[in-house]
Amino acid sequence: MQIIDIHTHKSKADENVISIFSQALYADEIESKFKSVGLHPWHLDKMGLEELISKLFERAKKSDVIAIGEIGLDRAIATPFDLQEKYFKAQLGIAEHLNMAVIIHNVKASSDLLNIRKSGNYKMPWIIHGFNEKKDSANQLIRMGCYLSFGHHLLDESSKAFATIASIPVKNIFLETDESEHNIEDIYKAAAKARNMDIEKLSEKISENYNTVFGK
């Protein structure tokens, strides 16, 4: 059974798991077979916009980078939202230019993401990580060509994530560990339970999604 952890901050991943390590653009390089790279909205003070564009464009062309991220929008922080949007759109532009998927941090900004996706005519896949919203929001994002990645919230059967993952197409699902201490196998078990689905079949479908997005 192939297991995919679409978004993790754990550098010591299980060699039997395909993991995408989230490499911060400003931080020291961490060794990992597959990475995403980008500037998180919490850390926009680390570099100016021109420096970001130059460094990200250069770094994203290296062979270990398969996605742009974690980037995104966060309405729960003090950073001005218009500044977040500038940095976010700049990184989206690089993803489009390089034909790369994007892993997105989203806090209370789903409607903003939808508006940007529509108005910007973005074509590359967006993966909304740590998804824990109701199915209406999920379906709106899916209709706009997004994938949803679910993590530790699935371990709480009363969570919105647990209910939502049961009601959306499996072809739009990924699973992740993010920064949690839980292993990816536990997330897979919870997802399979929520969907009342055989875990091997779920793994097969998520692997198909991975191949669709990343051409692996």
HELIX and SHEET records of a PDB file:
HELIX    1   1 PRO A   41  LYS A   46  5                                   6    
HELIX    2   2 LEU A   49  ALA A   60  1                                  12    
HELIX    3   3 PHE A   81  LEU A   98  1                                  18    
HELIX    4   4 SER A  110  GLY A  120  1                                  11    
HELIX    5   5 LYS A  135  ARG A  143  1                                   9    
HELIX    6   6 HIS A  152  LEU A  155  5                                   4    
HELIX    7   7 LYS A  160  ILE A  165  1                                   6    
HELIX    8   8 VAL A  170  ASN A  172  5                                   3    
HELIX    9   9 ILE A  184  ARG A  195  1                                  12    
HELIX   10  10 ILE A  199  PHE A  214  1                                  16    
SHEET    1   A 8 ILE A   3  THR A   8  0                                        
SHEET    2   A 8 VAL A  17  ALA A  24  1                                        
SHEET    3   A 8 LYS A  35  GLY A  38  1                                        
SHEET    4   A 8 VAL A  65  ASP A  74  1                                        
SHEET    5   A 8 ALA A 101  VAL A 107  1                                        
SHEET    6   A 8 TRP A 126  ILE A 128  1                                        
SHEET    7   A 8 CYS A 146  PHE A 150  1                                        
SHEET    8   A 8 ILE A 173  LEU A 175  1                                        
END                                                                             
